[in-house]
Amino acid sequence: MKVYFFLLILVFGFPVASLAEESNLSKIFNLCLSKPLDDCRKKLIGQPHKINNFLLPFEAVKVSFDLKQLYIESYGIDEYDKFSSTFGFEASLIDYDQYSSNGKDDEREIYIGEDGSEIVIIWAQQGWRIDLDLYKLPLGLEKTESEYELLSQFVGLQKLIIEMIRDKATSKKVYAKTGLYYMSLIYDLVSQEQQENFNDYFKSADTDLNELRNTIKSYASG
């Protein structure tokens, strides 16, 4: 079973692409994509866990692009194509909801997405900021903490792969190790028969599910 990474980004429904028209909200989105996440964090207001969850899709896109560039520079485009076709890690900025203005004044602007979600930005601390405590998703589109955790783990895996490449691991080793870590991440999503096959792979590599997962967690966000 292959779980394409870009789909994990897409289903979160967060706006990680610029709006059709220039706006205060689009400026925040573009900053979050083009600048360090700490700069993006300064544009957010809300409970810490909401801020961390909001930042995850942006981080996922950034790390995915960094991984692609480094992999190609280190091993070549053919090796990357093989890697990407197997694991599907490449995040893609496609088909994101567009947001339109739904009222504004000097201190507050409201934006509605095509999916019915609502984002409110407020003027605070001498700048426009997204108030995540006022962020609304339509019933049925809310994300669970386990979904956020899964996305965080995939981001962690990509950071781990980047470190292996920077440590001058061969493409063969990176490919093999990624396979083991990848199986540990999707372990709960596959059938029992596939889990048994995964266990055989883990045993042959002299590792186990918990060891692999714990390593990824050490690189994950949150």
C-alpha positions as CSV (number, residue, x, y, z in Angstrom):
1,M,0.0,0.0,0.0
2,K,1.4,3.3,-1.0
3,V,0.4,6.5,0.8
4,Y,1.3,9.5,-1.3
5,F,2.7,12.2,0.9
6,F,1.2,15.1,-1.1
7,L,-2.3,13.7,-0.5
8,L,-1.7,14.0,3.2
9,I,-1.0,17.7,2.7
10,L,-3.9,18.2,0.4
11,V,-6.6,16.7,2.7
12,F,-5.7,19.0,5.5
13,G,-7.5,21.8,3.7
14,F,-5.2,24.5,5.0
15,P,-4.4,27.3,2.6
16,V,-0.7,26.9,1.6
17,A,-0.9,28.7,-1.7
18,S,-1.5,32.4,-2.5
19,L,-5.0,33.7,-3.1
20,A,-6.2,34.7,-6.5
21,E,-6.1,38.4,-5.5
22,E,-3.5,40.1,-3.4
23,S,-4.8,40.6,0.2
24,N,-3.6,40.8,3.7
25,L,-4.4,37.1,4.1
26,S,-2.4,36.1,1.0
27,K,0.5,38.1,2.2
28,I,0.6,36.0,5.4
29,F,0.3,32.8,3.4
30,N,3.1,33.8,1.1
31,L,5.3,34.7,4.0
32,C,4.7,31.3,5.6
33,L,5.9,29.6,2.4
34,S,8.8,31.8,1.6
35,K,10.2,32.7,5.1
36,P,11.3,30.6,8.1
37,L,8.5,29.1,10.1
38,D,9.4,31.3,13.1
39,D,8.4,34.3,10.9
40,C,5.1,32.6,10.1
41,R,4.5,31.8,13.8
42,K,4.7,35.6,14.6
43,K,1.7,36.1,12.3
44,L,-0.5,33.6,14.2
45,I,-2.6,34.1,17.3
46,G,-4.1,31.2,19.3
47,Q,-3.5,28.3,21.5
48,P,0.0,26.8,21.1
49,H,-1.3,23.4,19.7
50,K,-3.4,25.2,17.2
51,I,-0.5,27.2,16.0
52,N,1.7,24.1,15.7
53,N,-1.0,22.2,13.8
54,F,-1.5,25.2,11.4
55,L,2.2,25.3,10.7
56,L,2.6,21.6,9.8
57,P,1.4,21.7,6.2
58,F,3.7,24.7,5.5
59,E,6.6,22.8,7.1
60,A,5.7,19.7,5.1
61,V,5.9,21.6,1.8
62,K,9.2,23.2,2.7
63,V,10.9,20.0,3.8
64,S,9.6,18.1,0.8
65,F,11.1,20.7,-1.6
66,D,14.4,20.6,0.4
67,L,14.6,16.9,0.2
68,K,13.9,16.8,-3.5
69,Q,16.6,19.4,-4.2
70,L,19.2,17.7,-2.0
71,Y,18.4,14.2,-3.4
72,I,18.8,15.3,-7.0
73,E,22.1,17.2,-6.2
74,S,23.5,14.1,-4.4
75,Y,22.3,11.2,-6.5
76,G,20.9,12.6,-9.8
77,I,17.4,12.9,-11.2
78,D,17.1,9.3,-12.2
79,E,17.7,8.1,-8.6
80,Y,15.2,10.7,-7.3
81,D,12.5,9.6,-9.8
82,K,13.0,6.0,-8.5
83,F,12.8,7.2,-4.9
84,S,9.8,9.4,-5.5
85,S,7.8,6.8,-7.5
86,T,8.3,4.3,-4.7
87,F,7.5,6.5,-1.7
88,G,5.5,9.4,-3.1
89,F,7.0,12.0,-0.7
90,E,6.8,15.0,-3.0
91,A,4.4,17.6,-1.7
92,S,2.5,19.4,-4.4
93,L,0.9,22.8,-4.4
94,I,-2.2,21.8,-6.4
95,D,-5.9,22.4,-6.1
96,Y,-5.9,24.3,-2.9
97,D,-9.0,26.2,-1.7
98,Q,-9.2,29.8,-2.7
99,Y,-10.4,32.3,-0.1
100,S,-12.5,35.3,-0.8
101,S,-13.2,38.4,1.4
102,N,-16.4,38.3,3.4
103,G,-16.3,41.5,5.2
104,K,-13.6,43.7,6.8
105,D,-13.0,46.9,8.8
106,D,-9.9,48.5,10.3
107,E,-9.4,45.8,12.9
108,R,-10.7,42.6,11.4
109,E,-11.1,40.8,8.0
110,I,-13.0,37.6,7.4
111,Y,-12.3,35.2,4.5
112,I,-14.4,32.3,3.4
113,G,-12.9,29.2,1.5
114,E,-14.6,27.3,-1.2
115,D,-15.0,24.4,1.3
116,G,-16.9,26.7,3.7
117,S,-14.0,27.2,6.1
118,E,-13.6,30.6,7.7
119,I,-10.4,32.5,8.5
120,V,-10.3,35.7,10.6
121,I,-7.4,38.0,10.6
122,I,-7.1,40.8,13.2
123,W,-4.9,43.9,13.5
124,A,-2.7,43.2,16.6
125,Q,0.8,44.2,17.6
126,Q,1.2,46.5,14.6
127,G,0.3,44.0,12.0
128,W,-2.3,41.6,10.6
129,R,-2.4,38.1,12.2
130,I,-4.5,35.0,11.8
131,D,-6.6,34.3,14.9
132,L,-6.7,30.5,15.0
133,D,-9.1,30.5,17.9
134,L,-11.6,31.9,15.4
135,Y,-10.7,29.5,12.6
136,K,-13.7,27.4,11.5
137,L,-14.0,24.3,9.5
138,P,-17.3,22.9,8.3
139,L,-18.7,19.9,10.2
140,G,-16.9,16.7,9.0
141,L,-13.7,18.5,7.9
142,E,-12.2,18.8,11.3
143,K,-8.9,17.0,11.7
144,T,-8.1,14.7,14.6
145,E,-4.9,14.9,16.7
146,S,-3.9,11.5,15.2
147,E,-4.1,12.9,11.7
148,Y,-1.8,15.8,12.8
149,E,0.5,13.3,14.4
150,L,0.7,11.3,11.2
151,L,1.6,14.3,9.2
152,S,4.2,15.3,11.8
153,Q,5.8,11.9,11.5
154,F,6.1,12.1,7.8
155,V,7.8,15.5,8.1
156,G,10.1,13.9,10.7
157,L,10.9,11.0,8.3
158,Q,11.9,13.5,5.5
159,K,14.1,15.4,7.9
160,L,15.8,12.0,8.8
161,I,16.3,11.2,5.1
162,I,17.9,14.7,4.6
163,E,20.3,14.0,7.5
164,M,21.3,10.6,6.0
165,I,22.0,12.3,2.6
166,R,24.1,15.0,4.3
167,D,26.0,12.3,6.1
168,K,27.1,11.0,2.7
169,A,25.1,7.8,2.8
170,T,24.9,6.0,-0.6
171,S,21.7,6.2,-2.5
172,K,21.2,2.4,-2.0
173,K,21.4,2.8,1.8
174,V,19.1,5.8,1.8
175,Y,16.6,3.9,-0.3
176,A,16.7,0.8,1.9
177,K,16.5,2.7,5.2
178,T,13.7,4.9,3.9
179,G,11.8,1.7,3.1
180,L,12.0,0.5,6.7
181,Y,11.0,3.8,8.2
182,Y,8.2,4.2,5.7
183,M,6.8,0.8,6.6
184,S,6.8,1.7,10.2
185,L,4.7,4.8,9.5
186,I,2.0,3.1,7.4
187,Y,2.0,0.0,9.6
188,D,-1.3,0.7,11.2
189,L,-2.9,1.5,7.8
190,V,-2.2,-1.8,6.1
191,S,-3.8,-5.3,6.4
192,Q,-2.7,-7.8,8.9
193,E,-1.0,-9.9,6.2
194,Q,1.0,-6.9,5.1
195,Q,2.0,-6.2,8.7
196,E,3.4,-9.7,8.9
197,N,5.4,-9.0,5.8
198,F,6.7,-5.8,7.3
199,N,7.7,-7.6,10.5
200,D,9.8,-10.0,8.4
201,Y,11.5,-7.1,6.8
202,F,12.2,-5.5,10.2
203,K,13.6,-8.8,11.5
204,S,15.9,-9.2,8.5
205,A,17.2,-5.7,9.1
206,D,17.8,-6.4,12.8
207,T,15.3,-3.8,14.0
208,D,11.7,-3.5,15.1
209,L,8.7,-1.4,14.7
210,N,9.1,0.6,18.0
211,E,12.8,1.4,17.3
212,L,12.0,2.7,13.9
213,R,9.0,4.8,15.1
214,N,11.0,6.2,18.0
215,T,13.8,7.3,15.7
216,I,11.3,9.2,13.4
217,K,9.6,10.8,16.5
218,S,12.9,12.3,17.4
219,Y,12.9,14.3,14.2
220,A,9.2,15.1,14.1
221,S,7.7,18.5,14.8
222,G,5.7,19.3,17.8
